[in-house]
């Protein structure tokens, strides 16, 4: 559970136990600046084995092992400031954290206080938002993050008079996260006590057949990538009809891209 704007300078076990409903939990609190911008991350000790955390302005990163499989992952609770300067500092800090912690399964969730495209905000002047949209998308691409499919409302924040609304809350994950939880989605909940809608991350672990072929946007900007793909594609010799041949070539290309990605970026992003 990732809570934002706690308005609390200090948090106690008793308060966390009351919020959660029992005492079998762990927690980390970031008090922000005198309570403003406070963050609280909590987890069930029976389901998540805590290993450590990092805390900075606007985030809490919790590292641990999830479930019986002991899958190592990092969940980052994010609450971004309003100014572009502070957002850039947060993006830089989160990028450094991702590089430092060195785990493939990452999830960043919360109020990023920025949109990715114009249709995600209504009732506002566009001139002041263009540069932060560009910067946010560059942060996502440079860290090879993917946004989970959204289910429910189109917007996550509403002004009290409902004249302005936007989608500034979201869940971003790495390919490694999707490898562990391939059916993960973000569900927008009803707006209750806050002007923001809560988000629920849920993975429906069902068998839907073969995993889809995926690509990463950053690959396309890498020098020599297109030529490498063309060369590998022409080298594949497969048997069968057109559809079977295409399927087998994609399978071979997926394996080659996995090796190439490891050599170039140092991280595995293709599915096995």
C-alpha positions, 0 to 999 in steps of 0.5 A: 500500500502506497499512501501520499500526502500523509500530513504527518511528521511522525508515524507510529506502529499503532497508526499503521496497524490501525490503517492496515487492520492487523499488526503483521505489517512492515512500513516506511514513512517519508515525512516530507517537509514538515509533513507536506508531501509525506509518503507512507509505504506498507506491506504484509510481512507474510507476502513480502520479505523486506530487504531494504529501502531508499528514501528521498524527496518525493519517493520511497523505494522498497526492495524485497522478495515477493511471494513463495517464489521469492521474486526480488522486486522494487516498489517505488511510492512516488509523489512529485512536486508541482514545479518542473525544476523539482520534477526533473530532480525527482526523475534524475534521482529515480533514474539513479536509484534504478541503476543502483539497486540493480533489479529487473522487476521495478514498479513505480506508482503514485502521483507524478503530477505530470501527464504524458499527452495532451488528451490526459488533461482538460480545462487547463492552458497548454503552454506551460505543460509542453516541456514537462510532458517532453521531459517526463516521456524522456524519463520513461523511455530512458529507463525503459519503463512501460505503463500498465493497461488502465481499467476504469476512469480516464482521469485520476484527478478532479478539481472540486468544481470538475471543470478541470481534470487530468491523469497525473496518477499512474503505474510504470513498470519494467519489462522484468516486472511484466515477466513475473506478472504478465497480466498486471493492470492498473484499476482506477477506483472511485474517488472518495475522501481525496480529489485523486482516485486510488489505483489498484494494481492487480495481476490475473494469473491466467493462461492466455496462450503464447506470450506476445512479441514485444519491443522497446522504444529505446531500441529504435533510437540505438544506432545499428538496431534496424540493420541488425534486425534485417540481417538476422531476419534474412538469415533465418531458415524455417519450414512450413507455410507463411503463418508458421514461418512468421511465428518461427522467425519471430521466436528466433528474433526474440532470442537474438534480441534478448542477447543483443539487448543484454550486450547493449543495455546490460539488462534482459527485457525480452520474455523467455 
